Amino acid sequence: MHPVVNASFLQPWRDGSKHFPQREPPPPDPDLIDGEEHFAVEAFRNHRWFRTRHLQYLVEFTGHPEEQNEWLFADDLKEDIDKRSMARLVEDYRKLRDLPRDFDSGPQAQAPTRSRGRR
């Protein structure tokens, strides 16, 4: 069996938004910068520490559903987003979560370590 369709069955594409208003519109196309796809960041929704040293943000992209939110490293975001926009995103997130100004400088609570010396 081959996945082949006779051309006589094909019809031109029609916009079905009038008939299916509950259907979400497709997400916006990415911007192409130096041959790489870049998506607009709407907001940060959460953060976590990867291996206690690397900050990650749960990023919401403009026009994309929540299921497509993605965990991205803060260092990578700083390379791709201009400083003013990054500062605004971090400040908005900090205010939303009522976090201290230095929340992104490292994990606040470290687990106590046990000495491996003789007992």
C-alpha positions as CSV (number, residue, x, y, z in Angstrom):
1,M,0.0,0.0,0.0
2,H,1.4,3.4,-1.0
3,P,0.3,6.7,0.6
4,V,-1.0,8.1,-2.8
5,V,-4.0,10.2,-3.5
6,N,-5.5,10.8,-6.9
7,A,-5.2,14.5,-7.8
8,S,-8.9,14.6,-8.8
9,F,-9.8,14.3,-5.1
10,L,-7.7,17.4,-4.1
11,Q,-9.4,20.8,-3.5
12,P,-8.0,24.3,-3.0
13,W,-7.5,25.4,0.6
14,R,-10.3,27.5,2.1
15,D,-10.3,29.4,5.4
16,G,-12.5,27.5,7.8
17,S,-12.5,30.0,10.7
18,K,-16.1,30.9,10.1
19,H,-17.2,27.3,10.3
20,F,-14.9,26.4,13.2
21,P,-14.7,29.5,15.5
22,Q,-13.4,27.4,18.5
23,R,-10.3,26.4,16.5
24,E,-7.2,28.3,17.6
25,P,-5.4,30.2,14.9
26,P,-2.0,28.8,14.1
27,P,1.0,30.3,16.0
28,P,2.9,33.1,14.3
29,D,5.8,32.3,12.1
30,P,9.3,32.7,13.6
31,D,11.6,35.6,12.7
32,L,14.6,34.4,10.6
33,I,17.8,36.0,11.9
34,D,21.0,34.9,10.3
35,G,19.3,31.7,9.1
36,E,18.0,30.8,12.6
37,E,14.4,30.7,13.7
38,H,13.6,33.1,16.6
39,F,10.3,33.3,18.4
40,A,9.0,36.3,20.4
41,V,9.1,35.8,24.2
42,E,5.8,36.8,25.9
43,A,6.8,36.1,29.5
44,F,8.6,33.9,32.0
45,R,6.2,31.6,33.9
46,N,8.6,29.7,36.3
47,H,12.2,29.2,37.1
48,R,14.4,26.4,38.4
49,W,18.1,25.7,39.0
50,F,19.7,23.0,36.8
51,R,22.4,21.2,38.7
52,T,22.2,24.0,41.3
53,R,24.3,26.3,39.1
54,H,22.4,27.1,35.9
55,L,19.2,29.1,36.0
56,Q,16.4,28.1,33.6
57,Y,13.2,29.9,32.9
58,L,9.9,28.4,31.7
59,V,9.4,30.6,28.6
60,E,6.0,31.5,27.1
61,F,6.2,32.4,23.5
62,T,3.9,35.0,21.9
63,G,0.9,33.5,20.2
64,H,1.8,29.9,21.2
65,P,-0.3,27.7,23.5
66,E,0.8,26.9,27.0
67,E,1.7,23.3,26.0
68,Q,4.6,24.8,23.9
69,N,6.2,26.6,26.8
70,E,9.9,25.6,27.1
71,W,12.6,25.5,29.7
72,L,15.5,27.5,28.5
73,F,18.8,28.5,30.1
74,A,19.0,32.1,31.2
75,D,22.5,32.4,29.7
76,D,21.2,31.4,26.3
77,L,18.3,33.8,26.6
78,K,20.7,36.7,27.4
79,E,22.5,36.0,24.2
80,D,19.3,36.1,22.1
81,I,17.4,38.9,23.8
82,D,18.5,42.5,24.0
83,K,19.5,43.7,27.5
84,R,16.5,46.0,28.0
85,S,13.9,43.4,27.0
86,M,15.6,40.7,29.1
87,A,15.7,43.1,32.1
88,R,12.0,43.8,31.6
89,L,11.0,40.1,31.4
90,V,13.0,39.3,34.5
91,E,11.6,42.2,36.5
92,D,8.0,41.4,35.4
93,Y,8.5,37.8,36.5
94,R,10.1,38.8,39.8
95,K,7.1,41.1,40.6
96,L,4.6,38.4,39.5
97,R,6.2,35.8,41.9
98,D,7.0,38.4,44.6
99,L,10.7,37.3,44.5
100,P,13.6,39.2,46.0
101,R,15.7,41.2,43.7
102,D,18.6,38.8,43.8
103,F,16.6,35.6,43.2
104,D,18.6,34.9,40.0
105,S,22.0,35.0,41.7
106,G,21.9,31.4,43.0
107,P,19.8,28.9,44.9
108,Q,18.9,30.5,48.3
109,A,18.7,27.4,50.4
110,Q,21.5,24.9,50.1
111,A,21.1,21.5,51.7
112,P,23.5,21.0,54.6
113,T,26.5,18.9,53.8
114,R,27.8,16.1,56.0
115,S,31.5,15.8,56.7
116,R,33.1,12.7,55.5
117,G,35.7,12.6,58.3
118,R,36.1,9.8,60.9
119,R,33.5,9.4,63.5
